[in-house]
Every structure is written in structure tokens, then in C-alpha cells.
Amino acid sequence: MPQPFSLTGENMKYSGVGGQAVMEGVMMKNEDRYAVAVRKPDHTIDVKSLTFKETIKNKKLRRLPFIRGVVNFIESLILGMQTLMYSASFF
């Protein structure tokens, strides 16, 4: 029997999916893949799916608390600006 939906998070698994809004669309990211969906002025939807390339490949270095936070913040800013500029290119 399927588990009921829970607002408290009980019996729910972590999906690892995150995203952000872009102009007339959305960007979703999970691990090393991301996709951008944008509604164009002619009301069609353009979807682009790509692989995200990490700036630091060393897994041990990426686990250090301070380094991890700074690197994730910078990577999020870069990816966010790239996808925002991509969505803005349609207008």
C-alpha cells in the first residue's frame, strides 16, 4: 500500500532536485544534469537539457565544510546567470 503524503516529511525520500525561476520558465537541477524550459513569445516551450560541469573535481576537497559552501554558492550563481541569460535571449 502506498504511503500517504506527509507535510512533516515522514516516510519521504530525498530527491536531490532543485531549481529556480527564469524569465517565462524554470530551471531544474539534479546532481550533474540540469534542464531549462522557457515559454517563447510564440507560446511554444523550448526545453534545453545539459550536463553541469563542476569546477572542482576532487571529491575530498568538495567535502570540506567551508570550501563546499563557497564552491556551491559560486557554482549556483554561475548556473543561475547562464540559465537566466538563456531565457532572456528569447525576448
C-alpha positions in Angstrom: 0.0 0.0 0.0 1.5 3.4 -0.9 2.5 5.8 1.9 0.3 8.8 2.4 1.6 12.3 1.7 3.1 13.9 4.8 3.7 17.6 5.4 6.2 16.8 8.1 8.5 14.7 5.8 7.9 11.4 7.4 8.5 8.4 5.1 9.6 10.6 2.3 12.9 10.2 0.4 15.2 13.0 -0.6 15.1 13.6 -4.3 18.0 16.0 -4.7 16.2 18.1 -7.2 16.3 21.9 -7.0 15.6 24.7 -9.3 14.9 28.4 -9.8 12.6 30.6 -11.9 13.9 32.2 -15.1 12.2 34.6 -17.4 9.0 32.9 -18.6 10.3 29.5 -17.4 12.1 27.3 -14.9 15.5 25.7 -14.4 15.7 22.3 -12.6 18.9 20.7 -11.5 19.7 17.2 -10.1 23.3 16.2 -9.4 25.2 16.8 -12.7 22.2 17.4 -15.1 20.0 20.4 -15.5 17.2 21.5 -17.8 15.7 24.8 -18.7 12.2 25.2 -20.0 11.2 28.6 -21.4 7.9 29.8 -23.0 8.8 31.7 -26.1 6.9 34.7 -27.4 5.0 32.5 -29.9 3.8 30.5 -26.9 5.8 27.3 -27.7 8.0 25.9 -25.0 11.8 25.5 -25.6 13.5 22.8 -23.4 17.3 22.5 -23.2 18.9 19.7 -21.1 22.6 19.8 -20.4 25.3 18.3 -18.2 26.7 20.5 -15.5 30.5 20.6 -15.2 31.8 21.0 -11.7 34.6 23.5 -11.1 36.4 21.3 -8.6 36.6 17.6 -9.5 38.4 16.5 -6.3 35.7 14.8 -4.1 37.8 15.1 -0.8 38.2 18.9 -1.4 34.5 19.3 -2.2 33.6 17.7 1.2 35.4 20.3 3.3 32.7 22.4 5.0 33.8 26.0 4.2 35.2 25.1 0.7 32.0 23.2 -0.1 29.8 26.2 0.8 31.8 28.7 -1.2 32.1 26.5 -4.2 28.4 25.6 -4.2 27.5 29.2 -3.9 29.7 30.3 -6.8 28.5 27.4 -9.0 24.9 28.2 -8.2 25.4 31.8 -9.2 27.1 30.9 -12.4 24.5 28.4 -13.4 21.7 30.7 -12.4 23.1 33.6 -14.5 23.7 31.3 -17.5 20.1 30.0 -17.5 18.7 33.4 -16.9 20.6 34.9 -19.8 19.5 31.9 -22.0 15.8 32.5 -21.1 16.2 36.3 -21.7 17.7 35.6 -25.2 14.1 34.8 -26.4 12.8 38.3 -25.6 
